[in-house]
Amino acid sequence: MGMDNRQGFTRREALRRMLCATAGLAVADPFKAWAAPARAKAASARSVIQIWMWGGPSHLDTFDPKPNAGNDYCGPLKKAIPTNVDGILVGELLPLLAGQADKYSIIRSMTHGVNAHETASYIVQTGRQPGRQVFPCMGALASLFKGYDHGYKGTVPPYVVLTEPQGRFSEAGFLGGKHKPFATGDDPNRDPFAVEGIIAQGITDERQRKRRELLHALDTLGKAFPESTEFTLADKHEQAAYDLMFGDVRTLFDLSKEKDAARERYGRNTFGQSCLMARRLVESGVPYVTINYKGWDTHKRHFQTMQNKLPEMDRAMSTLLHDLADRGLLDSTVVWWSGEFGRTPKIQWEPPWNGGRGHYGACFSAVVAGGGFKGGQVVGASDAHGEHVADRPVFPQDLLGSICELLGIDPDGPLPNDAGVKANVMPAPGKGGRLKEIMPA
């Protein structure tokens, strides 16, 4: 399939991009498109926050509970709780999200039938079946269509991952390094949040300034040729680099600027502070932010893990939705929650799993909010045990194509690239089509 574990932006590449933007320089585009970028109708969304549930979350324990299915399916999580929308129930460990159900819609009929992490991740994030070419994920598409070549002026790259790439495949695919994600590294719950390329671990601000003073003292050629174009350009790049380390970009990533009460609302943990950081990034205009939320591949000790992970998720995700709405950002920001698949509805009680759930791609859930998606809705349905799609199958290309439309990208238009690949932005929709029932008319 051509997948690999290549990482996102290197520090050098990220810094190069941000330097060019900060210095007001044009970034040369080496990608000669085989067709002009396609546009859909006017965008209702400006940004996307993708909450990537790395490993695959259980749909029965989150947004598609089956309280009547019995112990072999529910285990100790036997309850479903009402939400603030009549008729919609969610898992018992999500009480805060239950109070926000009017803001999001649940898709309970996602399907692709694949149970392997790498392949399923690729399908869900690209909408494509594996083949000779590695296609770009949704974040790379946003970088292509909403990035520097289309009016984005930010000094932070247009596609950011908190805190590390998913690693299942090369996210940019044949679009190449220009559209890889900028992975921040480190942990946003640490103070300071040492973002790669902006804050150097173990080096104080004072030491950085002394290094600059030494550089200037040694710069005899620059002083000898003050009108040199090359040296002038180097000076601009140097100034831009120090603006990154000590200017607005550093302030953007500095979560200590937030009030302690706000940080506590999200939860003082990696996921909670990643959600807060994602809000700050879209508030500053970044088109696409992925939160790589690990810990959901629960083959063993599933329910013990859920007792910790679900309250953590509930707190941070509900606060994110509330915060975006309160700041007037939810209408222009798509929030997309999903993993590569769900977990086996029937619990694996036998050794060595001892109450685990395996991989399950036949039927699983996704959640979408904001950016034009209607809230308080349920799309599709699974059967009584959550094992099969009972109504309205939704395939990954249907969901991704719908997100494209909200971003003002024509999913049926040509995908510009320099690799000579002739393809549309998204493959043809599945049998049920795109998510028109929860999108603007």
C-alpha positions in Angstrom: 0.0 0.0 0.0 3.0 2.3 0.2 2.4 3.3 3.8 5.2 4.2 6.2 5.9 5.7 9.5 7.5 8.9 8.3 7.0 11.8 10.7 5.5 15.2 10.1 7.4 18.5 9.5 11.0 18.4 10.6 12.0 21.4 12.7 13.9 22.8 9.8 11.0 22.6 7.4 8.5 24.0 10.0 10.9 26.8 10.8 11.5 27.5 7.0 7.7 27.8 6.5 7.2 30.0 9.4 10.2 32.2 8.6 8.9 32.8 5.1 5.5 33.7 6.4 6.8 35.9 9.2 9.3 37.7 6.9 6.6 38.2 4.3 8.3 36.1 1.7 6.5 34.0 -1.0 6.8 30.3 -0.5 7.6 28.8 -3.9 5.2 26.0 -4.8 7.0 23.1 -6.5 3.7 21.3 -7.1 2.6 22.0 -10.7 -1.1 21.0 -10.5 -2.5 18.9 -13.3 -5.7 20.8 -12.8 -6.7 24.0 -11.1 -7.9 23.7 -7.4 -11.6 23.0 -7.2 -14.0 25.0 -5.1 -17.4 24.0 -3.8 -20.1 26.5 -2.7 -19.2 29.1 -0.2 -17.5 27.7 2.9 -19.4 27.7 6.2 -16.3 26.3 8.0 -12.9 28.0 8.4 -11.2 25.3 10.5 -11.3 21.7 11.6 -10.4 20.2 14.9 -10.0 16.4 14.4 -10.0 14.4 17.6 -8.3 11.2 16.5 -9.1 8.4 18.8 -5.9 6.5 18.2 -6.5 2.7 18.4 -10.3 2.8 18.0 -12.9 3.6 20.7 -15.8 1.4 21.6 -19.0 2.7 20.1 -21.1 0.8 22.7 -19.4 2.5 25.6 -19.5 6.0 24.1 -22.1 7.2 21.6 -24.1 4.1 20.7 -24.9 2.4 24.0 -26.9 -0.9 24.0 -28.2 -1.2 27.6 -30.5 -4.2 26.7 -27.8 -6.2 24.9 -26.8 -8.1 28.1 -23.6 -8.6 30.1 -21.6 -10.1 27.2 -22.0 -6.8 25.3 -22.2 -4.2 28.1 -20.1 -5.6 30.8 -20.1 -3.3 33.8 -21.3 -0.3 31.7 -24.9 -1.3 31.6 -26.5 2.1 31.6 -27.3 4.7 28.9 -28.0 8.2 30.0 -30.3 10.8 28.5 -28.9 13.9 26.8 -30.3 17.4 26.5 -31.9 16.3 23.2 -35.0 14.2 23.6 -34.5 10.6 22.5 -30.7 10.6 22.2 -28.8 8.5 24.7 -25.0 8.2 25.3 -22.8 6.1 27.5 -23.0 6.5 31.3 -19.5 7.8 31.6 -20.2 10.9 29.4 -22.5 13.0 31.5 -20.9 16.3 30.5 -21.2 15.5 26.8 -24.8 14.5 27.4 -25.4 18.1 28.3 -23.9 19.3 25.0 -25.8 17.0 22.6 -27.6 19.9 21.0 -24.2 20.9 19.6 -23.2 17.7 17.9 -24.5 14.9 15.7 -23.8 11.2 16.1 -23.2 9.0 13.1 -23.9 5.5 14.3 -23.5 3.7 11.0 -19.9 4.2 10.0 -18.5 1.2 8.2 -15.6 0.0 6.1 -15.1 -3.6 7.3 -11.4 -3.5 8.0 -9.9 -4.6 11.3 -6.2 -3.7 10.7 -5.0 -0.4 12.3 -2.9 0.8 9.4 -5.4 0.1 6.6 -8.4 1.3 8.6 -6.6 4.5 9.6 -5.7 5.1 6.0 -9.3 4.5 4.8 -10.9 6.7 7.5 -8.5 9.6 7.0 -8.3 9.6 3.2 -11.6 8.0 2.1 -9.6 5.7 -0.1 -8.9 2.0 -0.4 -5.2 1.1 -0.3 -3.5 1.0 -3.7 -0.3 1.9 -5.5 -0.5 5.6 -4.5 -0.7 7.0 -1.0 -3.4 9.6 -1.0 -3.4 12.7 1.3 -5.4 12.7 4.5 -8.0 15.4 5.3 -5.4 17.6 7.1 -3.2 17.6 4.1 -6.1 18.5 1.8 -6.9 21.4 4.1 -3.3 22.5 3.8 -3.5 22.3 0.0 -6.8 24.1 -0.4 -6.8 26.4 2.6 -3.1 27.0 3.2 -0.5 29.5 2.1 -1.3 29.4 -1.6 -5.0 30.3 -0.8 -4.8 33.3 1.5 -3.6 31.8 4.7 -1.3 34.3 6.4 -0.5 32.6 9.7 3.0 32.0 10.9 2.0 28.5 12.2 1.8 25.9 9.4 -1.8 25.3 8.3 -1.9 21.7 9.4 -0.9 21.1 13.0 -0.8 17.8 15.0 -0.9 17.8 18.8 1.4 16.3 19.8 2.8 13.6 17.4 1.7 12.3 14.0 -0.5 9.3 13.9 2.3 7.3 12.3 0.1 4.8 10.5 0.9 6.2 7.0 2.4 9.3 5.4 -0.3 11.8 5.9 0.6 14.0 3.0 0.7 11.1 0.6 1.8 12.1 -2.9 1.3 15.8 -2.1 4.7 15.6 -0.5 6.5 17.3 2.4 4.9 20.7 1.9 1.6 19.4 3.2 2.9 17.2 6.1 1.6 18.1 9.5 3.6 20.3 11.9 3.8 18.0 14.9 4.4 20.0 18.1 6.0 17.3 20.1 6.2 17.6 23.9 3.2 17.7 26.2 0.9 20.8 26.4 0.2 20.0 30.1 3.9 20.8 30.8 5.0 24.3 31.7 6.4 25.4 29.4 5.0 23.5 26.5 8.2 23.0 24.6 7.0 23.1 20.9 9.6 21.7 18.6 11.3 24.4 16.5 10.2 27.2 18.9 11.4 26.3 22.3 14.7 24.3 22.7 14.7 21.9 25.6 17.2 22.9 28.3 18.2 26.2 26.8 17.1 29.3 28.6 16.0 32.5 26.9 19.0 34.3 28.2 21.3 31.7 26.6 19.5 32.1 23.3 20.0 35.8 23.4 23.7 35.4 24.2 24.0 33.1 21.3 22.6 35.8 19.0 25.0 38.4 20.4 27.9 36.0 19.7 26.6 35.4 16.1 26.5 39.1 15.5 30.0 39.6 16.9 31.3 36.9 14.5 29.4 38.3 11.5 32.3 40.2 9.9 31.2 39.5 6.3 27.7 40.9 6.9 29.2 44.0 8.3 31.7 44.3 5.3 28.9 44.0 2.7 25.8 45.7 4.2 24.0 46.1 0.9 24.4 42.5 -0.1 21.0 40.9 -1.1 22.0 37.6 0.3 23.1 39.0 3.7 19.9 41.1 3.8 17.8 38.1 3.3 19.7 36.1 5.9 19.2 39.0 8.4 15.4 38.9 7.7 15.4 35.1 8.3 17.3 35.5 11.5 14.9 38.2 12.7 12.0 36.0 11.9 13.5 33.1 13.8 13.9 35.2 16.9 10.4 36.6 16.5 9.2 33.0 16.6 11.2 32.2 19.7 10.2 35.4 21.6 7.2 36.8 19.7 3.6 36.1 18.9 4.0 32.5 17.9 5.6 31.6 21.1 2.8 33.4 22.9 0.2 31.4 21.0 1.6 28.1 22.3 2.1 29.5 25.8 -0.8 28.0 27.8 0.3 29.8 30.9 -1.5 32.8 29.3 -4.8 31.1 30.0 -6.4 31.5 33.4 -5.9 28.6 35.8 -9.7 28.1 36.0 -9.9 27.6 32.2 -7.1 25.1 32.2 -8.7 23.2 35.0 -12.0 23.1 33.2 -10.4 21.2 30.3 -8.5 18.9 32.7 -4.8 19.1 33.6 -3.7 16.2 31.4 -2.3 15.9 27.9 -5.7 15.5 26.2 -7.4 18.3 28.1 -4.6 20.8 27.4 -4.5 19.6 23.8 -8.1 20.6 23.4 -7.4 24.0 24.9 -4.4 24.4 22.6 -6.6 23.4 19.6 -9.1 26.1 20.5 -6.3 28.7 20.6 -5.0 27.5 17.2 -8.3 27.8 15.4 -8.9 31.1 17.1 -5.7 32.3 15.5 -6.9 31.1 12.1 -5.1 27.7 11.7 -7.2 25.7 9.2 -6.6 22.2 10.5 -5.7 20.8 13.9 -5.5 17.1 14.8 -5.4 15.9 18.4 -3.8 12.5 18.4 -5.5 11.0 21.4 -3.8 7.7 22.3 -4.8 4.9 24.6 -7.9 3.4 23.0 -6.6 0.1 21.7 -8.1 -1.8 24.6 -7.6 -5.5 24.0 -7.1 -6.1 27.7 -8.4 -4.4 30.8 -10.9 -2.5 28.6 -13.3 -1.5 31.3 -10.6 -0.5 33.8 -9.2 1.8 31.1 -12.6 3.2 30.3 -13.1 4.2 33.9 -10.2 6.6 33.5 -10.2 7.6 29.8 -13.9 8.3 29.3 -14.2 10.9 32.1 -11.1 12.5 30.8 -12.5 12.7 27.3 -15.9 13.8 28.6 -14.5 16.7 30.5 -12.2 18.0 27.8 -14.4 17.5 24.7 -17.5 19.0 26.4 -15.5 22.0 27.5 -14.1 22.4 24.0 -17.6 22.5 22.5 -18.8 24.9 25.1 -15.8 27.1 24.8 -16.0 27.2 21.0 -19.7 28.1 21.1 -19.2 30.7 23.8 -16.5 32.4 21.8 -18.5 32.4 18.5 -16.1 29.9 16.9 -18.3 26.8 16.7 -20.2 28.0 13.7 -16.9 28.2 11.7 -15.1 25.2 13.2 -15.8 21.6 12.4 -15.1 19.2 15.3 -14.7 15.7 14.2 -14.4 12.8 16.7 -13.5 9.3 15.3 -11.0 6.5 15.4 -10.0 4.1 12.7 -12.8 1.7 13.8 -14.8 0.7 16.8 -14.3 -2.2 19.2 -15.9 -5.7 19.1 -19.4 -5.3 20.6 -19.2 -8.8 22.2 -16.7 -8.7 25.0 -13.7 -11.1 24.9 -13.9 -12.5 28.4 -11.6 -15.4 27.7 -7.8 -15.4 28.4 -5.6 -13.6 27.6 -8.1 -10.8 27.0 -10.0 -11.1 30.3 -12.6 -8.6 29.4 -11.2 -6.8 26.4 -12.6 -5.6 23.1 -10.9 -6.2 19.8 -10.8 -4.2 16.5 -14.1 -3.8 14.7 -14.6 -2.0 11.4 -18.0 -3.4 10.4 -19.9 -0.8 12.4 -18.7 2.1 14.5 -19.5 5.7 15.5 -18.3 9.1 14.6 -19.3 12.5 16.0 -19.4 15.8 14.2 -20.1 19.3 15.4 -19.9 22.9 14.2 -18.8 24.4 10.9 -22.3 24.0 9.4 -23.1 20.5 10.8 -26.4 20.5 12.6 -26.5 19.5 16.2 -28.9 17.2 18.1 -29.2 14.6 15.4 -28.4 10.9 14.9 -27.5 9.6 11.5 -27.9 5.9 10.8 -28.3 3.1 13.2 -26.7 -0.1 14.3 -28.5 -3.3 15.2 -29.5 -4.4 18.7 -26.0 -5.5 19.6 -24.0 -2.8 17.6 -22.6 -5.5 15.3 -24.0 -4.5 12.0 -25.3 -1.4 10.2 -29.1 -1.5 10.4 -29.8 1.7 8.6 -28.1 4.4 6.4 -24.5 3.1 6.0 -21.9 6.0 6.1 -18.5 5.3 4.5 -15.4 7.4 5.3 -15.5 9.2 1.9 -19.1 10.3 2.7 -18.0 11.9 6.0 -14.8 13.4 4.5 -16.5 14.6 1.4 -19.1 16.4 3.7 -16.3 18.1 5.6 -14.7 19.2 2.4 -18.0 20.8 1.3 -18.2 22.7 4.5 -14.7 24.0 4.0 -15.5 25.2 0.5 -13.6 22.4 -1.2 -15.4 20.6 -4.0 -15.0 16.9 -3.1 -15.9 15.9 -6.7 -13.4 18.3 -8.3 -9.9 17.5 -9.4 -7.1 17.0 -6.9 -4.1 19.2 -7.9 -0.7 17.5 -7.5 2.7 17.3 -9.1 2.8 13.5 -9.0 0.7 13.1 -12.2 -2.1 11.4 -10.3 -5.4 12.1 -11.9 -8.0 11.8 -9.3 -10.8 13.8 -7.7 -10.5 15.2 -4.2 -12.7 12.4 -2.9 -13.9 9.1 -4.5 -17.6 8.7 -5.4 -19.9 8.7 -2.3 -21.2 5.4 -1.0 -24.7 4.1 -1.3 -26.1 6.5 1.3 -24.3 9.5 0.0 -22.9 12.5 1.9 -24.4 13.8 5.1 -27.0 16.1 3.6 -29.4 15.5 6.5 -27.1 17.3 8.9 -25.7 19.9 6.5 -26.9 23.3 5.3 -29.5 23.1 2.5 
